């Protein structure tokens, strides 16, 4: 069977999910970024109701910033 995630029983039964602190790298890369991006999308769709043309413009600005950063690194 192909298991993903936890493969063994808990070593310390007193430590449940409510007492668990995820590693900082996981917070930085995954958990916080995904939550923030989902929140921004919700605000754009429900609170501010940003038109699609502005969403595309934002994506183009982000892509241009990334290209500029890459060019600066190459220089």
Secondary structure, DSSP 4 states (H G I P E B T S, - for coil): ----S--S--S-TT--GGG----HHHIIIIIHHHHHHHHHHHIIIIIS---HHHHHHHHHHHHHHHHHHHHHHH-
